[in-house]
């Protein structure tokens, strides 16, 4: 089912982008974010919840697909979309019903993030997947993470879908030039929420 959905997304974006002239992104044209966005917890993330002086309440948990977690004394607490600090404060508020002045620290141990903080790669990559955004992430970092291009990828016809000023826009990126020819000017900065769509060559 997921592959069918991605195929439909790919087809829709390619049809839409074919009807308009897309700007080609290059390193010189793209502004790099000054600071990384604050990390927000997403389904699939894992973390350690440390309760000071209460070893019985200290535990490791994963965020369920519904975005909630269960910890000792606290059931079905919403975690997705919060920062680790915000979640720690919420847990303190719940534990205060049972423990005097609880002090909670949330330590992230595995990162997935919300969809808005992921970089998704679909199409003719060796290993298409969703990647957690990392501070300073570039297009080359993404291609290394997905194992590069497939043999029949049309890398220089790849599309980067990005939300800019509240509007979704499609740009052309030159992956063949970057990955196969080492053209560093094609290495652009990535942003949270970017979708990279790599078509195949027409045989």
Backbone torsions as a table, in degrees:
resi	resn	phi	psi	omega
1	UNK	NA	-43.9	-178.9
2	UNK	-62.2	-39.8	-179.9
3	UNK	-64.7	-34.9	178.0
4	UNK	-66.5	-42.6	179.3
5	UNK	-61.0	-46.3	-179.6
6	UNK	-64.2	-35.7	178.4
7	UNK	-63.8	-40.2	177.8
8	UNK	-66.6	-41.2	176.6
9	UNK	-60.6	-45.7	-180.0
10	UNK	-60.1	-45.9	-178.2
11	UNK	-64.9	-41.2	-178.6
12	UNK	-64.5	-43.7	-178.5
13	UNK	-68.6	-40.1	-179.5
14	UNK	-65.5	-38.9	177.9
15	UNK	-65.1	-43.8	-179.6
16	UNK	-64.9	-42.4	-176.7
17	UNK	-72.3	-26.5	179.2
18	UNK	-68.5	-22.3	-177.3
19	UNK	-86.1	-9.0	-178.5
20	UNK	-129.8	154.0	176.3
21	UNK	-80.4	117.5	-176.9
22	UNK	-92.1	138.5	173.8
23	UNK	-71.7	138.3	176.1
24	UNK	-89.2	124.0	179.4
25	UNK	-82.2	142.8	172.7
26	UNK	-138.6	166.3	-176.7
27	UNK	-58.9	-34.6	-178.1
28	UNK	-73.4	-20.9	-176.4
29	UNK	-93.4	-15.3	-171.0
30	UNK	-104.3	125.8	175.9
31	UNK	-78.0	135.1	176.3
32	UNK	-88.9	132.7	179.4
33	UNK	-56.7	137.3	-179.6
34	UNK	-69.0	-38.3	179.4
35	UNK	-133.5	148.2	178.1
36	UNK	-71.0	144.3	176.7
37	UNK	-64.5	149.9	178.9
38	UNK	-61.6	131.4	-178.0
39	UNK	-71.4	133.1	176.9
40	UNK	-120.4	137.9	-174.2
41	UNK	-67.9	142.1	178.2
42	UNK	-130.8	165.5	175.6
43	UNK	-56.2	136.5	-178.3
44	UNK	95.7	-16.5	175.6
45	UNK	-64.4	150.6	173.8
46	UNK	-122.4	152.4	-173.9
47	UNK	-157.8	158.9	170.2
48	UNK	-106.2	131.2	177.9
49	UNK	-107.3	109.9	-175.8
50	UNK	-103.7	121.6	177.6
51	UNK	-109.4	113.4	-174.1
52	UNK	-60.5	129.9	179.0
53	UNK	64.4	18.4	177.1
54	UNK	-138.9	76.1	-176.3
55	UNK	-61.0	-32.0	-179.7
56	UNK	-66.1	-22.8	-179.2
57	UNK	-96.6	-10.6	178.0
58	UNK	-76.8	131.5	-174.1
59	UNK	-155.3	166.3	172.8
60	UNK	-113.7	134.4	-177.1
61	UNK	-139.7	162.3	171.1
62	UNK	-116.7	148.0	178.6
63	UNK	-78.6	127.0	-178.7
64	UNK	-70.1	165.1	177.2
65	UNK	-58.0	-24.1	177.9
66	UNK	-84.2	3.5	176.4
67	UNK	84.9	7.1	-176.5
68	UNK	-110.6	163.1	175.1
69	UNK	-131.9	159.8	172.1
70	UNK	-126.9	127.4	178.7
71	UNK	-127.6	165.3	179.4
72	UNK	-51.7	127.6	179.1
73	UNK	77.0	-7.3	-178.3
74	UNK	-131.7	120.2	179.6
75	UNK	-111.1	143.7	170.6
76	UNK	53.4	54.0	177.1
77	UNK	-93.4	128.8	-179.9
78	UNK	-66.2	126.5	-179.9
79	UNK	-119.0	-35.6	-175.7
80	UNK	-62.4	137.3	179.5
81	UNK	89.7	-7.4	179.7
82	UNK	-99.3	156.6	169.9
83	UNK	-79.5	159.6	176.3
84	UNK	-55.4	-37.2	179.2
85	UNK	-66.5	-42.2	178.8
86	UNK	-63.2	-41.4	179.4
87	UNK	-64.6	-41.2	179.1
88	UNK	-59.4	-42.1	179.4
89	UNK	-64.8	-38.7	179.5
90	UNK	-66.4	-39.7	178.4
91	UNK	-65.2	-40.9	176.8
92	UNK	-57.7	-42.2	-180.0
93	UNK	-62.7	-38.3	179.1
94	UNK	-72.5	-42.4	-177.9
95	UNK	-69.6	-23.6	-179.2
96	UNK	-61.7	-17.1	176.2
97	UNK	-71.1	-20.0	-174.0
98	UNK	-123.3	-26.1	-173.9
99	UNK	-125.2	139.1	-179.9
100	UNK	-77.4	125.0	176.0
101	UNK	47.7	60.2	179.0
102	UNK	-68.7	145.1	176.9
103	UNK	-123.7	114.6	-171.9
104	UNK	-116.0	138.2	172.3
105	UNK	-124.9	131.3	176.6
106	UNK	-104.3	119.8	-179.5
107	UNK	-113.4	115.9	-178.9
108	UNK	-73.4	134.7	179.0
109	UNK	-120.1	-15.7	177.6
110	UNK	-149.0	135.0	-169.6
111	UNK	-117.2	129.0	168.4
112	UNK	-125.0	-49.4	177.1
113	UNK	83.0	170.8	175.7
114	UNK	-74.8	164.2	178.0
115	UNK	-58.5	-34.6	-178.9
116	UNK	-68.4	-14.6	-179.6
117	UNK	-111.8	12.0	178.0
118	UNK	-102.6	157.3	169.3
119	UNK	-112.4	119.8	-175.2
120	UNK	-108.1	136.8	-179.1
121	UNK	-121.6	123.7	179.0
122	UNK	-129.5	158.8	177.8
123	UNK	99.1	-143.1	-168.2
124	UNK	-85.7	51.4	168.3
125	UNK	-98.5	155.9	-179.4
126	UNK	-61.5	-35.4	-178.5
127	UNK	-142.7	75.6	-179.0
128	UNK	-58.2	138.6	-177.7
129	UNK	-169.1	171.9	172.0
130	UNK	-98.0	131.4	-177.3
131	UNK	-115.6	138.8	171.7
132	UNK	-65.1	135.3	177.0
133	UNK	-68.0	138.2	176.3
134	UNK	-121.8	146.1	-179.9
135	UNK	-56.0	128.0	178.3
136	UNK	82.3	8.4	-177.6
137	UNK	-61.8	136.6	178.5
138	UNK	-118.5	172.0	177.8
139	UNK	-60.5	-38.0	178.5
140	UNK	-65.1	-40.3	176.6
141	UNK	-58.1	-41.7	179.9
142	UNK	-63.6	-44.7	-177.6
143	UNK	-66.7	-34.9	175.2
144	UNK	-64.0	-41.8	-177.6
145	UNK	-66.1	-31.8	-178.5
146	UNK	-96.5	7.3	174.8
147	UNK	81.9	15.6	177.7
148	UNK	83.7	-164.5	-176.8
149	UNK	-94.1	154.2	172.2
150	UNK	-77.6	170.3	-177.1
151	UNK	-59.8	-34.6	-173.9
152	UNK	-104.7	16.7	179.6
153	UNK	-69.9	138.9	172.8
154	UNK	-98.4	75.5	-170.3
155	UNK	-61.0	-35.2	-178.1
156	UNK	-79.9	0.0	172.6
157	UNK	-109.3	16.3	-179.8
158	UNK	-68.9	151.8	-178.5
159	UNK	-119.1	133.1	173.4
160	UNK	-107.6	115.5	179.0
161	UNK	-96.9	126.3	-173.4
162	UNK	-143.1	143.0	173.5
163	UNK	-88.8	116.7	180.0
164	UNK	-125.6	123.1	-179.4
165	UNK	54.7	41.1	177.1
166	UNK	78.5	3.9	-178.4
167	UNK	-123.4	136.0	178.0
168	UNK	-78.9	126.8	-178.5
169	UNK	-128.7	153.2	178.8
170	UNK	-114.9	131.3	179.5
171	UNK	-123.2	154.3	174.5
172	UNK	-93.4	136.4	174.3
173	UNK	-124.7	150.0	-172.6
174	UNK	-106.3	85.1	-176.3
175	UNK	-74.9	-36.0	176.2
176	UNK	-59.3	-45.7	-179.1
177	UNK	-62.6	-38.5	-177.7
178	UNK	-75.2	-52.6	-170.8
179	UNK	-81.5	-41.5	-173.2
180	UNK	-95.1	-27.4	-177.9
181	UNK	-109.2	-7.1	178.5
182	UNK	69.8	27.7	-179.8
183	UNK	-80.3	98.4	-170.9
184	UNK	-68.9	-21.1	178.7
185	UNK	-66.6	-16.2	177.7
186	UNK	-85.2	-1.3	-177.7
187	UNK	-88.0	100.0	-176.0
188	UNK	-101.2	159.1	176.9
189	UNK	-73.4	138.9	175.9
190	UNK	-94.5	156.7	177.7
191	UNK	-127.5	153.9	177.3
192	UNK	-57.0	138.1	179.2
193	UNK	90.9	-6.4	179.4
194	UNK	-62.9	144.5	173.9
195	UNK	-122.7	122.1	179.8
196	UNK	-104.9	120.5	-176.8
197	UNK	-115.1	120.4	-174.9
198	UNK	-114.0	111.5	179.5
199	UNK	-82.1	167.5	173.0
200	UNK	-97.2	159.9	177.0
201	UNK	-69.3	150.1	176.7
202	UNK	-85.0	118.8	-177.6
203	UNK	-90.6	NA	NA
